[in-house]
Amino acid sequence: MAQFEVHRNPGRTRDSIPFVVVLQSAIFDGYQRRVVIPLVRKSHFGTIHHAGFNPSFTIKGTQVVLHPLEIASIPASALGDPVASLSAHGDKIIAAMDELTTQAYG
C-alpha cells in the first residue's frame, strides 16, 4: 500500500468521511494495520481556520478536508478500495502533521 493512497471509507461514518488517506510509510506494510487520516466532506467540516493544518482536496468529484486530529490506526483489511493518490500533495499532508506535533507552542 502506497503512502498517500486514498481509500473509500466502508464504515458507518462514510457519509461525512467518504475517504481516508494512508499516512504511514510503505516500509511498515508488513504490519496488519495502517495509520490513516480521515478526509472529511467539506460540507460537513465547518469553518477551516487554518488551511495549512486542514488542506482541501477533490477526490472523485467530492471536496474533502484533511482532518489530522482524527488520525487513526485501522486494520489494513478494513480499508475500502483505493480510488486515488495524494502523493503529489504529500508535502501538504506532512506539513499538517508537522504542525500537529510541533513543540513551538508547548
C-alpha positions in Angstrom: 0.0 0.0 0.0 1.5 3.3 -1.0 1.8 6.3 1.3 -0.8 8.9 0.5 -3.1 6.4 -1.3 -6.7 7.3 -0.8 -9.3 4.6 0.0 -13.0 4.6 0.3 -14.3 4.6 3.9 -16.6 1.5 4.1 -17.5 2.3 7.7 -20.6 3.8 9.2 -19.1 7.3 9.0 -18.8 7.2 5.2 -21.4 9.9 4.7 -19.3 12.5 6.4 -15.9 10.8 5.8 -16.1 9.3 2.4 -12.3 8.7 2.2 -9.2 8.1 4.2 -5.6 8.7 3.2 -2.8 6.4 4.2 -0.1 8.3 6.1 2.4 5.6 7.1 5.4 4.8 5.0 5.4 1.7 2.9 8.3 0.4 5.0 5.6 -0.7 7.5 3.5 -2.6 5.0 4.4 -5.8 6.8 2.2 -4.8 9.7 -1.5 -5.6 9.5 -2.6 -2.1 10.4 -2.5 1.3 8.6 -2.3 4.8 10.0 -4.8 6.8 8.2 -6.2 10.4 8.2 -9.8 11.0 7.5 -10.8 13.1 4.5 -14.0 14.8 5.7 -16.6 16.0 3.3 -16.1 19.8 3.1 -19.8 20.4 3.6 -19.6 18.5 7.0 -16.3 20.1 8.2 -17.4 23.6 9.1 -15.1 26.6 9.1 -11.5 25.9 8.1 -9.5 28.1 10.5 -6.1 27.1 9.3 -5.7 25.9 5.7 -2.2 24.6 6.3 -3.4 22.3 9.0 -6.6 21.3 7.1 -5.8 21.3 3.4 -8.6 20.7 1.0 -8.6 18.2 -1.9 -11.0 17.0 -4.5 -11.4 13.2 -4.7 -13.7 11.7 -7.3 -15.5 15.0 -7.6 -16.0 15.3 -3.9 -14.4 18.2 -2.0 -12.8 16.9 1.2 -10.7 18.3 4.0 -7.8 16.6 5.8 -8.6 16.2 9.5 -5.3 15.3 11.3 -6.9 15.4 14.7 -8.9 12.3 13.8 -5.8 10.2 12.8 -6.3 6.5 13.4 -4.8 3.1 13.1 -7.1 0.6 11.5 -6.7 -3.0 10.2 -5.5 -3.0 6.6 -8.3 -5.4 5.8 -10.8 -2.7 6.9 -9.7 -0.2 4.1 -12.1 0.2 1.2 -11.0 0.2 -2.4 -8.2 2.5 -3.4 -9.5 5.4 -5.5 -6.8 8.0 -5.9 -3.4 9.1 -4.7 -2.4 12.3 -3.0 1.3 11.7 -3.4 1.5 15.0 -5.4 0.3 16.7 -2.3 2.4 14.7 0.2 4.2 17.9 1.3 0.9 19.4 2.4 0.0 16.3 4.4 3.4 16.1 6.1 3.3 19.8 6.8 -0.1 19.4 8.6 1.3 16.5 10.6 4.4 18.7 11.5 2.0 21.3 12.8 0.2 18.7 14.9 3.4 17.6 16.6 5.4 20.8 16.8 6.8 21.8 20.1 6.6 25.5 19.3 3.5 26.1 21.4 4.3 23.8 24.3 
